[in-house]
Amino acid sequence: LRSSTPGHNTLTIGNASQPITASATGELLPSAAGKQMARIDMTPGYPGARSVIRTAGIDANGNASISDVVKLVYPGAITWNLHTPARVAVTADGNAILQLKDKRVQMRIVQPIGARLSITADRTDPPELPIANSTHLRVICPAATETHIVVEFRPMSP
């Protein structure tokens, strides 16, 4: 059971969780040059936002990207969350390598300038159930009224 927004692979704005009744709408976008994309309007999950749009895509080589365009009414701290069972190593440029068994993926923060990566063991507080051997990656963005977050994932040779 993961009941708070930071416990999911999504955005948090400030320390607020999404309203329990919120729902998102999504659409598949026309494929271009072998890239499959989907767009999700997550605005109802963020009461302090004018707009929160996530676009995710993957190309024929397995390169994936997640883009979040966030427009807030007032400046706010935005955190991008990812939970993974993979081993995580921070690279010299502040990005990460994720490894699960014999598969490795490079995770790169493309935008925004000034974002920083935080990596901690995933932990939960009661009444949430603990998750063993999981890592919580956060892309912590500078406070702003408009933020464009882009994170890319590229498979690496074994």
C-alpha positions in Angstrom: 0.0 0.0 0.0 1.4 3.4 -1.0 -1.0 6.1 0.0 0.9 9.3 -0.5 1.9 11.0 -3.8 5.7 10.8 -3.1 5.3 7.0 -2.9 4.4 6.8 -6.6 6.3 7.5 -9.8 4.8 10.9 -10.3 5.4 14.6 -9.4 4.9 16.2 -6.1 4.4 19.9 -5.7 5.5 21.1 -2.3 4.6 18.3 0.2 1.0 18.0 -1.0 -0.5 14.7 -2.0 -3.0 14.4 -4.9 -6.7 14.5 -4.0 -8.0 11.0 -3.7 -10.8 11.8 -6.2 -8.5 13.2 -8.9 -8.3 11.5 -12.3 -6.2 12.1 -15.3 -7.0 11.8 -19.0 -4.6 10.6 -21.6 -4.1 10.1 -25.3 -1.8 8.2 -27.7 0.0 10.6 -30.1 0.6 9.8 -33.7 3.9 7.9 -34.0 6.8 9.8 -35.7 10.0 8.2 -36.9 9.4 5.0 -35.0 8.7 6.8 -31.6 5.6 5.9 -29.7 4.2 8.7 -27.4 1.4 9.3 -25.0 0.3 12.5 -23.3 -1.5 12.6 -19.9 -3.2 15.7 -18.5 -2.6 15.3 -14.8 -3.9 18.8 -13.8 -6.8 17.5 -11.7 -4.2 15.9 -9.4 -2.6 19.2 -8.5 -5.1 21.8 -7.1 -2.4 24.6 -7.1 -1.6 24.1 -10.7 -2.9 25.8 -13.8 -1.6 22.9 -15.9 0.4 19.6 -15.5 1.0 17.7 -18.7 3.2 14.6 -18.9 4.4 13.2 -22.2 6.1 9.8 -22.3 7.7 8.1 -25.3 9.9 5.3 -26.4 11.7 4.8 -29.7 12.6 1.7 -31.7 16.0 1.5 -29.9 14.4 1.4 -26.4 15.3 5.0 -25.6 12.6 6.4 -23.4 11.8 9.9 -22.2 9.4 11.5 -19.8 8.6 15.2 -20.2 6.5 17.2 -17.6 5.4 20.7 -18.3 4.1 22.2 -15.0 2.5 25.7 -14.7 1.6 26.8 -11.2 -0.5 29.6 -9.9 2.3 30.5 -7.4 6.0 29.5 -7.4 6.4 26.0 -5.9 9.0 23.3 -5.3 8.5 20.4 -7.8 9.9 17.0 -7.3 9.9 14.2 -9.9 9.8 10.7 -8.3 10.9 7.3 -9.4 11.0 4.1 -7.3 13.0 1.2 -8.6 14.4 -2.2 -7.5 17.5 -1.5 -9.6 20.9 -0.7 -8.1 21.6 2.9 -8.7 25.0 4.6 -9.1 25.4 8.4 -9.5 27.6 9.4 -12.4 30.2 12.3 -12.3 27.8 14.5 -14.2 25.0 14.1 -11.6 22.9 11.6 -13.5 22.5 7.9 -12.8 23.1 4.3 -14.0 20.3 1.9 -13.1 21.2 -1.8 -13.1 18.8 -4.8 -12.6 20.3 -8.2 -13.1 22.3 -7.9 -16.4 20.4 -4.9 -17.8 21.7 -1.3 -17.4 20.1 2.0 -18.2 21.5 5.5 -18.2 19.1 8.0 -16.6 19.8 11.6 -17.7 18.2 14.8 -16.4 17.9 17.0 -19.5 15.9 19.8 -18.0 15.5 22.0 -16.0 18.9 23.6 -15.5 19.6 23.6 -11.8 17.7 20.4 -11.1 19.5 17.9 -8.8 19.3 14.2 -8.3 18.6 12.7 -4.9 18.9 9.0 -4.2 17.8 7.3 -1.0 16.7 3.9 0.1 12.9 3.7 -0.4 11.3 3.9 3.0 7.7 4.1 4.2 6.0 5.2 7.4 3.2 3.3 8.9 0.5 2.6 8.0 2.2 2.1 4.6 3.8 -1.3 4.0 7.6 -1.3 3.6 9.2 -2.1 0.3 12.4 -4.1 0.5 15.3 -3.5 -1.8 13.8 -0.4 -3.5 15.5 2.9 -4.2 13.7 6.3 -4.4 15.2 8.7 -7.0 14.1 12.3 -6.9 14.7 15.1 -9.4 14.4 18.2 -7.3 13.7 21.3 -9.3 14.2 24.9 -8.4 11.0 26.6 -7.3 9.2 28.4 -10.2 5.7 29.1 -11.6 6.6 27.2 -14.8 8.9 24.2 -15.1 9.7 21.8 -17.9 11.2 18.6 -16.6 12.8 16.1 -19.1 14.3 12.8 -18.0 15.7 10.4 -20.6 16.5 6.6 -20.2 18.9 4.9 -22.6 19.8 1.2 -22.5 23.5 0.5 -22.1 25.5 -2.4 -23.4 26.1 -5.2 -20.8 
